[in-house]
Amino acid sequence: MCGSGTTIDVCKEESRRVIGYDISPVRPDIIQNDARKILLEDNSVDMVFIDSPYGENIKYSNHPNCIGKIPCEDERFLEELEKVINESYRILKPGKVFRMGHFRYVEKKKVHPSRLQIIPNTR
Ligand SMILES: C[S@@+](CC[C@H](N)C(=O)[O-])C[C@H]1O[C@@H](n2cnc3c(N)ncnc32)[C@H](O)[C@@H]1O
């Protein structure tokens, strides 16, 4: 879910090892992959950083598996994001960092709140 790849750029500037995935990559250093099935071993990374779609407010791509095609009011939207979070948890080393950007958005004066609830797991 790394979109235009700004996260990759920041990691490289800080000399961090980084792997960027997106369902619809826009540049060659982003790997085409669905965030619900990440091609990494269990407990293998120090940080997962996700900037998820906020609903269908923006057209991200035509890819049929783009979660951004699902309206945020639809229960399936949260179900699919939950799969992404669970997959992130699987690849994260115990005690390491998960960071997810997920916001409410306003469209035609209607506020779409984020309904995501994250309960910390003290693994
Ligand atoms: C909010 S944008 C990320 C914006 C990014 N931070 C930037 O600076 O451009 C959400 C991204 O999630 C991607 N995405 C949607 N569904 C996905 C999926 N199933 N697996 C991986 N990426 C997905 C979209 O293609 C889009 O690039």
The ligand as a MOL file (V3000), in Angstrom:
LIG
                    3D

  0  0  0     0  0            999 V3000
M  V30 BEGIN CTAB
M  V30 COUNTS 27 29 0 0 0
M  V30 BEGIN ATOM
M  V30 1 C -3.6740 5.9800 0.5450 0
M  V30 2 S -2.8390 5.1820 -0.8240 0 CHG=1
M  V30 3 C -1.1600 5.2170 -0.3750 0
M  V30 4 C -0.5630 6.5850 -0.5970 0
M  V30 5 C 0.9690 6.6320 -0.3910 0
M  V30 6 N 1.3030 6.7910 1.0160 0
M  V30 7 C 1.5770 7.7800 -1.1690 0
M  V30 8 O 2.3250 8.5950 -0.5830 0
M  V30 9 O 1.3260 7.8720 -2.3670 0 CHG=-1
M  V30 10 C -3.4020 3.5150 -0.6880 0
M  V30 11 C -2.6810 2.5150 -1.5740 0
M  V30 12 O -3.1780 1.2010 -1.2750 0
M  V30 13 C -3.0650 0.4270 -2.4670 0
M  V30 14 N -3.8550 -0.7940 -2.3230 0
M  V30 15 C -5.1960 -0.9400 -2.3790 0
M  V30 16 N -5.5670 -2.2180 -2.2130 0
M  V30 17 C -4.4220 -2.9220 -2.0280 0
M  V30 18 C -4.1440 -4.2980 -1.7860 0
M  V30 19 N -5.1060 -5.2070 -1.7270 0
M  V30 20 N -2.8590 -4.6590 -1.6390 0
M  V30 21 C -1.8440 -3.7470 -1.7280 0
M  V30 22 N -2.0380 -2.4190 -1.9560 0
M  V30 23 C -3.3310 -2.0150 -2.1030 0
M  V30 24 C -3.5140 1.3800 -3.5530 0
M  V30 25 O -3.0870 0.9680 -4.8400 0
M  V30 26 C -2.8890 2.7110 -3.0770 0
M  V30 27 O -1.6490 2.9310 -3.6910 0
M  V30 END ATOM
M  V30 BEGIN BOND
M  V30 1 1 1 2
M  V30 2 1 2 3
M  V30 3 1 2 10
M  V30 4 1 3 4
M  V30 5 1 4 5
M  V30 6 1 5 6
M  V30 7 1 5 7
M  V30 8 2 7 8
M  V30 9 1 7 9
M  V30 10 1 10 11
M  V30 11 1 11 12
M  V30 12 1 11 26
M  V30 13 1 12 13
M  V30 14 1 13 14
M  V30 15 1 13 24
M  V30 16 1 14 15
M  V30 17 1 14 23
M  V30 18 2 15 16
M  V30 19 1 16 17
M  V30 20 1 17 18
M  V30 21 2 17 23
M  V30 22 1 18 19
M  V30 23 2 18 20
M  V30 24 1 20 21
M  V30 25 2 21 22
M  V30 26 1 22 23
M  V30 27 1 24 25
M  V30 28 1 24 26
M  V30 29 1 26 27
M  V30 END BOND
M  V30 END CTAB
M  END
